[in-house]
Amino acid sequence: MAPIVIKSILISESVDPCCKKVLEENGIQVTEKLNLTKEDLISEIKNYDGLVVRSSTKVTADIINAASNLKIIGRAGTGVDNVDVDAATKHGVIVMNTPSGNTISAAELTCILITSLSRHVPQAAMSMKAGKWDRKKFMGAELFGKTLGIVGLGRIGKEVASRMQSFGMKTIGYDPITPREVTAGWGVEQMTLEELWPQCDFITVHTPLMPSTTGLLNDASFAKCKKGVRVVNCARGGIIDEDSLLRALESGQCAGAGLDVFVEEPPKNRALVDHPNVISCPHLGASTSEAQARCGQDIALQIVDMVKGKGLVGAVNAQVLASTFCQESQQWITLGEAMGAVLQSCASSKPCSQVHITTQGDCLKKSTGYITSAAMVGLLKPTTGGSANLVNVLTLAKQSGVAVTQTHSQSEGSCHGVCEVEIQAGGASLKARGSVLGGVPVLLELGGSVFRQPVTLAGHLLFLLVSPGPQVLPSLAGLLATAGVEMESFSAPPARAGAVWCCAGVSSSVPDLGALKPVAKQAAQITI
């Protein structure tokens, strides 16, 4: 992957000072401007390559559209629901968070709310401050032997489970991604939500907010729970439907709730906040000095590592890039992009409707994704004003109506990996095959013509569709000399009936490809 150049970053919220320190120590200029309005941020963002935020800054499509130089949005914390990830992806901007920075702090607050719900600690403390001594009013219940349902078994869910097991709680859970055998190793029995709801004395949610998790706990799911269930949300407002929760509290179906997050923050509707059986906090999950230092340092180090080509951690919209930071993968990316550019140039400017990429060989088993994206960059760059990159190219292809498919197959007797790209353009098919030999990306075949000598994909390349014959090479050399261009190399397939593709390496671009008509039925050129 080509290096991502980040020279300047805007920090728009209060982030631990170590973030700025780490970035500046690595040659990145940092500007801190806090509490910017949306209009101020739109005006300011065009001056920066990167933006670092926490949760208050809403990075909308309008802001991203105005950010002509933006390459990275770093969220110092978990979740990115304050960032329009789709808009960022469309513009080729990487969105990155710190997935583990506040794990411990969020897990500890969850456990604190669970224990506080069981013993009414905040309510009892407020009663004491009011001069009362009301022991009977705050009768609680032990956690020992109770069942805790954990919805979302990622990093935070795992830490909550281990801590609450020390109280003697039985932990059960649901997660559509984490395998059951993995969570069983943590002492968490996985089951469906339909099985989970009726068993729980306490429920805590630790999922991202998305359409499938919005209103996960609602009237229907509360009705399936034990009467007197207690719920905790330290994840995202909206996972527990707030109106349904209020109805469950009023009816007694839910005995208490611990809420650190709300749909609207701060909440204007205070019905839940003011309810006597609700313990609420102003979104304090990550509000510890340790979590803030960790998140600030993590986002800075992740950006620095990306810029230095060491790796990519925490990217939520560019997972394809995660495996592109070694030298070998960069060679295959160069190959894919070059093959795409060759096919685009040789397709006679006809619009491409379908693309199929096939990788062969065990060495490319995990590389099909980024090679596919690289090939699409080569195909679409000329039609997108050069804006296509590995982050946004598949989105751009979909918007352009190009159907992209990819497969991987075992190698066919070759010890080298091979990449094949086939396009449908103007009702015709054109295919290219390439590989990396000795660390050099090469073209092996184009349009059914297998080159005797693999074509090195570098420099000025001229592709010609010719009728094979002994006069092709001298005629071409003469035409190029007339145009003031020197031929440096020439590769052709074995003689066969019909037109074949040849490739000439030349000293510079040919000013007028029409001058080659005496020798070529079709001519195309690219510079790599």
QUIRACOR-V239584 format. One record per residue. N is the residue number from 1. SS is DSSP state (H for helix, E for strand, L for the rest). PHI is phi as a letter, one per 20 degrees, with the letter a starting at -180 (999 if undefined). D_FIRST is the distance of its C-alpha to the first C-alpha in whole Angstrom. Layout:
N/SS/PHI/D_FIRST  N/SS/PHI/D_FIRST
//
This chain:
1/L/999/0  2/L/f/4  3/L/g/6  4/L/e/8  5/L/e/12  6/L/c/15  7/L/d/18  8/E/b/21  9/E/c/21  10/E/d/25  11/E/d/26  12/L/d/29  13/L/c/31  14/L/f/32  15/L/d/30  16/L/g/31  17/H/g/31  18/H/f/28  19/H/f/26  20/H/f/26  21/H/f/27  22/H/f/24  23/H/f/22  24/H/f/24  25/H/f/24  26/L/d/20  27/L/n/21  28/L/d/20  29/E/f/23  30/E/c/25  31/E/c/28  32/E/d/30  33/L/c/32  34/L/e/33  35/L/l/35  36/L/f/34  37/L/f/35  38/H/g/33  39/H/f/34  40/H/f/33  41/H/f/30  42/H/f/29  43/H/f/31  44/H/e/29  45/H/f/25  46/H/f/24  47/H/e/24  48/L/c/22  49/L/e/18  50/E/b/19  51/E/c/22  52/E/d/23  53/E/c/26  54/L/d/28  55/L/d/30  56/L/e/32  57/L/f/30  58/L/e/30  59/E/e/26  60/L/e/27  61/H/f/26  62/H/f/28  63/H/f/27  64/H/f/23  65/H/f/24  66/H/e/26  67/L/e/22  68/L/f/21  69/L/d/18  70/L/f/18  71/L/c/14  72/E/b/15  73/E/d/19  74/E/d/20  75/E/d/23  76/L/f/25  77/L/q/26  78/L/e/26  79/L/m/26  80/L/c/25  81/L/f/28  82/L/e/28  83/E/c/25  84/L/f/25  85/H/f/21  86/H/f/22  87/H/f/22  88/H/f/19  89/H/f/17  90/H/g/19  91/L/e/17  92/L/m/14  93/L/e/15  94/E/f/14  95/E/d/17  96/E/c/17  97/E/c/21  98/L/d/22  99/L/f/24  100/L/d/26  101/L/f/27  102/L/d/30  103/H/g/31  104/H/f/34  105/H/f/35  106/H/f/35  107/H/f/37  108/H/f/39  109/H/f/40  110/H/g/41  111/H/f/43  112/H/f/45  113/H/f/46  114/H/f/47  115/H/f/49  116/H/f/50  117/H/f/51  118/H/f/53  119/H/c/55  120/L/l/55  121/H/f/54  122/H/f/53  123/H/f/56  124/H/f/59  125/H/f/57  126/H/f/58  127/H/f/61  128/H/f/62  129/H/f/61  130/L/e/64  131/L/n/66  132/L/d/67  133/L/c/67  134/L/d/66  135/L/f/66  136/H/f/67  137/H/f/64  138/H/d/61  139/L/f/62  140/L/d/58  141/L/b/57  142/L/f/56  143/L/e/52  144/L/g/53  145/L/n/53  146/L/e/52  147/E/d/49  148/E/d/45  149/E/e/43  150/E/d/39  151/E/e/37  152/L/o/34  153/L/d/33  154/L/e/30  155/H/g/30  156/H/f/33  157/H/g/35  158/H/f/35  159/H/f/36  160/H/f/38  161/H/g/40  162/H/f/40  163/H/f/42  164/H/f/44  165/H/f/45  166/L/f/47  167/L/e/49  168/L/n/50  169/L/e/48  170/E/e/47  171/E/d/44  172/E/c/43  173/E/a/40  174/E/b/37  175/L/b/34  176/L/f/32  177/L/d/29  178/L/f/30  179/L/f/32  180/H/f/36  181/H/f/36  182/H/f/34  183/H/f/36  184/H/f/39  185/L/f/38  186/L/e/38  187/L/n/41  188/E/d/40  189/E/e/42  190/E/e/40  191/L/b/41  192/L/f/41  193/H/f/42  194/H/f/45  195/H/f/46  196/H/f/45  197/H/g/47  198/L/f/50  199/L/e/50  200/L/e/49  201/L/e/51  202/E/c/47  203/E/c/44  204/E/c/41  205/E/d/38  206/L/b/34  207/L/d/32  208/L/f/30  209/L/e/32  210/L/b/31  211/L/g/33  212/L/f/34  213/L/d/35  214/L/f/37  215/L/m/40  216/L/f/40  217/E/e/43  218/L/c/46  219/H/g/49  220/H/f/49  221/H/f/47  222/H/f/49  223/H/f/52  224/H/e/51  225/L/e/51  226/L/f/54  227/L/f/56  228/L/n/55  229/E/f/51  230/E/d/49  231/E/c/46  232/E/c/43  233/E/c/40  234/L/d/38  235/L/d/35  236/L/b/35  237/L/f/38  238/L/o/38  239/L/f/38  240/E/e/42  241/L/f/43  242/H/f/45  243/H/f/48  244/H/f/49  245/H/f/48  246/H/f/51  247/H/f/53  248/H/f/53  249/H/f/54  250/H/f/57  251/H/e/58  252/L/n/58  253/L/f/55  254/E/d/53  255/E/e/54  256/E/a/52  257/E/b/48  258/E/d/46  259/E/c/43  260/L/d/41  261/L/c/39  262/L/b/40  263/L/f/39  264/L/d/40  265/L/c/40  266/L/f/42  267/L/f/44  268/L/e/47  269/L/e/49  270/L/d/50  271/L/f/52  272/L/f/50  273/L/g/50  274/L/e/53  275/L/f/54  276/L/f/56  277/L/d/54  278/E/d/51  279/E/d/49  280/E/c/46  281/L/c/44  282/L/e/42  283/L/l/38  284/L/d/39  285/L/g/36  286/L/d/34  287/L/e/36  288/L/c/37  289/H/f/36  290/H/f/34  291/H/f/32  292/H/f/31  293/H/f/30  294/H/f/28  295/H/f/26  296/H/f/26  297/H/f/25  298/H/f/22  299/H/f/21  300/H/f/20  301/H/f/19  302/H/f/16  303/H/f/15  304/H/f/16  305/H/f/14  306/H/f/11  307/H/f/11  308/L/e/12  309/L/m/9  310/L/e/11  311/L/r/11  312/L/c/11  313/L/c/15  314/L/n/17  315/E/f/15  316/L/e/18  317/L/c/16  318/L/b/12  319/H/g/13  320/H/f/11  321/H/e/8  322/L/g/10  323/L/d/10  324/L/d/6  325/L/d/7  326/L/e/9  327/H/f/9  328/H/f/10  329/H/f/8  330/H/f/5  331/H/f/8  332/H/f/9  333/H/f/6  334/H/g/8  335/H/f/11  336/H/g/11  337/H/f/10  338/H/f/13  339/H/f/15  340/H/f/15  341/H/f/16  342/H/f/19  343/H/f/20  344/H/f/20  345/H/f/22  346/H/e/24  347/L/e/26  348/L/l/28  349/L/m/27  350/L/f/28  351/L/f/26  352/E/e/24  353/E/d/26  354/E/c/24  355/E/c/21  356/E/c/21  357/E/d/19  358/E/c/20  359/E/d/18  360/E/c/21  361/L/o/21  362/H/f/21  363/H/f/18  364/H/d/16  365/L/g/18  366/L/d/16  367/L/d/13  368/H/g/15  369/H/f/13  370/H/f/10  371/H/f/11  372/H/g/13  373/H/f/11  374/H/f/9  375/H/f/13  376/H/f/14  377/H/f/12  378/H/f/13  379/H/f/16  380/H/e/17  381/H/g/15  382/H/f/19  383/H/e/21  384/L/d/19  385/L/m/19  386/L/n/16  387/L/e/15  388/L/f/13  389/L/b/10  390/L/f/9  391/L/f/11  392/L/d/14  393/H/f/14  394/H/f/16  395/H/f/19  396/H/f/19  397/H/f/20  398/H/f/22  399/H/f/24  400/L/e/24  401/L/m/26  402/L/e/23  403/E/e/24  404/E/d/21  405/E/c/21  406/E/b/20  407/E/b/21  408/E/c/21  409/E/c/24  410/L/f/25  411/L/f/25  412/L/d/28  413/L/n/29  414/L/d/26  415/L/e/24  416/L/e/21  417/L/f/18  418/E/c/19  419/E/d/17  420/E/c/19  421/E/c/19  422/E/c/22  423/E/c/23  424/E/d/27  425/E/b/27  426/L/m/31  427/L/n/32  428/E/d/31  429/E/d/28  430/E/b/26  431/E/c/24  432/E/c/21  433/E/c/20  434/E/b/18  435/E/b/17  436/E/d/15  437/E/d/18  438/L/m/18  439/L/n/15  440/E/d/15  441/E/f/14  442/E/c/17  443/E/e/19  444/E/e/22  445/E/b/24  446/E/b/24  447/L/l/27  448/L/n/29  449/E/e/29  450/E/e/28  451/E/f/27  452/E/g/29  453/E/d/27  454/E/g/23  455/E/e/21  456/E/f/19  457/L/e/16  458/L/b/16  459/L/m/18  460/E/e/21  461/E/c/22  462/E/d/25  463/E/d/26  464/E/c/29  465/E/e/31  466/E/c/35  467/E/e/38  468/L/f/38  469/L/r/40  470/L/f/41  471/H/e/41  472/H/f/38  473/H/f/36  474/H/f/39  475/H/f/39  476/H/f/35  477/H/g/36  478/H/f/39  479/H/f/37  480/H/f/34  481/H/f/36  482/H/f/38  483/L/e/35  484/L/m/34  485/L/d/31  486/L/e/31  487/E/e/30  488/E/d/28  489/E/b/27  490/E/b/29  491/E/c/28  492/L/b/30  493/E/e/31  494/L/g/35  495/L/g/37  496/L/b/38  497/L/f/40  498/L/n/39  499/E/f/36  500/E/c/33  501/E/e/29  502/E/c/29  503/E/c/26  504/E/d/27  505/E/e/24  506/E/c/26  507/L/f/26  508/L/b/26  509/L/f/26  510/L/e/29  511/L/g/31  512/L/c/33  513/H/f/31  514/H/f/35  515/H/f/36  516/H/e/35  517/L/g/37  518/L/g/40  519/L/d/37  520/L/c/35  521/L/f/35  522/E/b/32  523/E/c/29  524/E/b/26  525/E/b/23  526/E/c/20  527/E/c/18  528/L/d/14
//
